[in-house]
Amino acid sequence: MAGNDAGEARGRPAKRLLTIVEAAEALSVSRSSIYRLFDAGQLAWVQIGSCRRVTATEIDRFIAAHTEGFPTDVSRPVAVGYGNG
């Protein structure tokens, strides 16, 4: 299985299920923020016995869904370049 994940590059399969701590690290938030995202229905989880896990795909989906692009207000000029002014 080919991929860009560092785990795959070292010969191990990519980790598909993340613990709460790992999901929090992946999103750079606290554990309690992960639980708030669960409660708000913004982040899905997999229940395995008494444990919750978050799929790597769900982390990617969440990031994509909350990524903001360039401003759509084209009436405002945007400076481009390396100048000081």
PANU-172642 format. One line per 10 residues: number of its first residue (from 1); their letters; for each residue x, y, z of C-alpha. Coordinates in Angstrom, 3 decimals. Example, Ala and Ser with C-alpha at 12.3 -4.5 7.8 and 13.67 -1.06 7.14 Angstrom:
2
1 = AS = 12.300,-4.500,7.800; 13.670,-1.060,7.140;
***
This chain:
85
1 = MAGNDAGEAR = 0.000,0.000,0.000; 1.616,3.238,-1.145; 1.176,6.507,0.701; 2.806,9.621,2.074; 2.382,8.833,5.753; 5.627,8.613,7.722; 4.510,5.296,9.211; 4.040,3.811,5.771; 7.417,5.154,4.677; 9.028,3.103,7.462;
11 = GRPAKRLLTI = 7.230,-0.060,6.383; 4.276,0.006,8.807; 0.711,0.653,7.766; -0.736,4.071,8.593; -2.633,4.224,11.866; -6.324,4.260,11.006; -7.835,4.762,14.464; -6.585,7.449,16.813; -7.081,7.653,20.560; -8.627,10.789,22.031;
21 = VEAAEALSVS = -5.163,12.055,22.954; -3.836,11.381,19.443; -6.869,13.075,17.842; -6.345,16.084,20.119; -2.683,16.242,19.117; -3.594,15.945,15.418; -5.937,18.943,15.733; -3.731,20.833,18.215; -6.531,21.069,20.763; -7.146,19.691,24.253;
31 = RSSIYRLFDA = -8.799,16.375,25.108; -11.815,18.232,26.457; -12.134,20.072,23.129; -12.360,16.706,21.366; -15.227,15.685,23.659; -16.956,19.040,23.012; -16.634,18.428,19.263; -18.189,14.965,19.778; -21.059,16.449,21.805; -21.672,19.155,19.185;
41 = GQLAWVQIGS = -21.808,16.560,16.409; -18.832,18.136,14.641; -16.477,15.184,14.996; -17.490,11.542,14.523; -16.020,8.630,16.442; -15.902,4.843,16.405; -17.020,3.051,19.559; -14.957,-0.042,20.403; -16.134,-1.494,23.683; -15.940,1.364,26.152;
51 = CRRVTATEID = -13.354,3.266,24.088; -13.884,5.970,21.497; -11.528,6.245,18.566; -11.372,8.787,15.746; -10.496,7.713,12.232; -7.640,9.427,10.441; -10.114,10.099,7.626; -12.415,11.932,10.063; -9.524,14.141,11.181; -8.825,14.998,7.528;
61 = RFIAAHTEGF = -12.546,15.643,6.884; -12.818,17.919,9.905; -9.774,19.932,8.857; -11.057,20.301,5.294; -14.517,21.324,6.521; -13.059,24.012,8.782; -10.395,25.368,6.458; -11.053,28.892,5.308; -9.852,30.026,1.925; -8.943,33.382,0.578;
71 = PTDVSRPVAV = -11.325,36.271,1.234; -14.130,36.480,-1.301; -14.417,40.265,-0.911; -12.601,41.401,-4.065; -13.481,45.065,-3.523; -10.650,45.278,-0.999; -7.128,45.475,-2.496; -4.742,42.700,-1.526; -1.018,43.417,-1.296; 1.222,40.846,-2.903;
81 = GYGNG = 5.000,40.852,-2.824; 7.943,41.441,-0.554; 7.974,45.234,-0.414; 7.809,47.293,2.768; 4.896,49.365,1.865;
***
